[in-house]
Every structure is written in structure tokens, then in C-alpha cells.
Amino acid sequence: MPQPTIADLIKKKGAWLDEDRTGSLRLARKHSAASVAIANQYRAFERIRTRLFKGTIRHSDLNPTEACIVEALMDADLIREMPDGGLRADSAGSRRYITGGWLEEVACLAALEAGADEALYGQSVSWRVDGYYGENEIDVIARYGSRLAFYSCKAFGASYRKSNDRRRKKLMEALHEADNMADHFGSENAFVGLILSTDLYDHYNRKPKYEALFGKARALNVQLITLDDLKWHNLVNAMGKATE
């Protein structure tokens, strides 16, 4: 008997996938070297990201790590060199990617590498309940056998400061957003993950920097995947937790 697809499992919750509003796996694979380079060296990417929007950075400004990221972005046609020598992301698609789309793409590819039977990213899901209609965009949905895994991806700043109340609020909101996805679209065995590009673990003191977030994640049974986990092999291992 064939296994149910993501569409089949979502349908049981009164929802359906919008096939015209989903990320392209072909593009994700084309961008894979750039996505992995960013994930592996996110702090370096963060230093040059804004300047890539403005076209105010040149090859001569880059250190070796930044140059490797830029080379991968150029190879993927995500940035180009302007006549004045500036490097710029000048298309809507490249800007979306650099703003945070890369995280959805690399997470989707890592899910597939970890053994997912299907994985989608940037997926629009429509639903109807008791006469009410709505739609949501889910950053990444993966299927492991008959189990769905939902991931929310947030490309926030790498550094975490306890005094930044606005960032703390955004992180907690992101956690509840991730949890709500499974409540709306998943069954009892659904897996939920929140993928963050923020460094949230204090290795010196061996404890989380934002303990309330980790405690709430445990209470809600949401897996936190943070900056330490974004390096490719670590990310694949983290995405594979959905199989356990």
C-alpha cells in the first residue's frame, strides 16, 4: 500500500496545498552551495548582507571567508558585479533569498538529506473550518513515512543580547508560531521545529542564553535548531530528529 503524501495528510485536517505557491526544489538545489556556505559561516554573511543590497561592497573589501560566500552567490546567479565594481543582489528573487529565503532552502535540502520522503518550503496552505477560510505559509514541511514535520525558519541576527526585549519577544512569538502549525495542520505524532540563525547557547557556562525560550520549547515539544546547528552536517542531524 502506497504511503500517504504530504497533501494527503494535510487534507485530513481540512487543508490543502497551493501547488502554484511553493518553493522550487530545482532552485533550492541550484542555490545549494550558496545556502550551505551561508549556513556554515552565517556571521561572515551577516557582515556583508546589507551591503549586498546596496551594491556598496567590492571584491577587494572581502576577507577569504566572505569571498567564498560571494563566489557561491555569484555562481548561483544571486548577485552580480555592477559596472562600477559593486556586488549587488538586484532582483526580487535574490533579495528574498538573501533576506532569509536561504534558510528555508537549506533546511528543506537538509530534511531530504536526513531521509525525508518529501519536503517542501515556502508552501502556501489553505484551509476551511466551520465555514471559515484562511491560508498560511509554512516555511518547511517534511514527511518521514506517515509523520509530518513542520519547521518555522527565522533568519534573525546571530548575536543574542539579554537586554534586547524586542528580540526576546520575537523569539518567543516565533516559538508559538511554530507550535501553532502542528496544532492546525498536524496529527498527534507531528514533529515541530524552530530553526533560528541566532546563537542561543552559552558554551562557557554550559547553559542556554534565553532559558525561558528553551523551557517553553520543551513544554510545547518544539525542537530548537539554533546557530550552532546550522553547519550542514549538524543541520542534517538535527532534521533527522523527526525520525526518532
C-alpha positions, 0 to 999 in steps of 0.5 A: 500500500502506497504511503500517504503524501504530504497533501494527503495528510494535510487534507485530513485536517481540512487543508490543502496545498497551493501547488502554484505557491511553493518553493522550487526544489530545482532552485533550492538545489541550484542555490545549494552551495550558496545556502550551505556556505551561508549556513556554515559561516552565517556571521561572515554573511551577516557582515556583508548582507546589507551591503549586498543590497546596496551594491556598496561592497567590492571584491577587494573589501572581502576577507577569504571567508566572505569571498567564498560566500560571494563566489557561491552567490555569484555562481548561483546567479544571486548577485552580480558585479555592477559596472562600477565594481559593486556586488549587488543582489538586484532582483526580487528573487535574490533579495528574498533569498538573501533576506532569509529565503536561504534558510528555508532552502537549506533546511528543506535540502537538509530534511531530504538529506536526513531521509525525508520522503518529501519536503517542501518550503515556502508552501502556501496552505489553505484551509476551511473550518466551520465555514471559515477560510484562511491560508498560511505559509509554512516555511518547511514541511517534511514527511518521514513515512506517515509523520509530518514535520513542520519547521518555522525558519527565522533568519534573525541576527546571530548575536543574542543580547539579554537586554534586547526585549524586542528580540526576546519577544520575537523569539518567543512569538516565533516559538508559538508560531511554530507550535501553532502549525502542528496544532492546525495542520498536524496529527498527534505524532507531528514533529515541530521545529524552530530553526533560528540563525541566532546563537542561543547557547552559552558554551562557557557556562554550559547553559542556554542564553534565553532559558525561558525560550528553551523551557517553553520549547520543551513544554510545547515539544518544539525542537530548537535548531539554533546557530550552532546547528546550522553547519550542514552536517549538524543541520542534517542531524538535527532534521533527522530528529523527526525520525526518532 
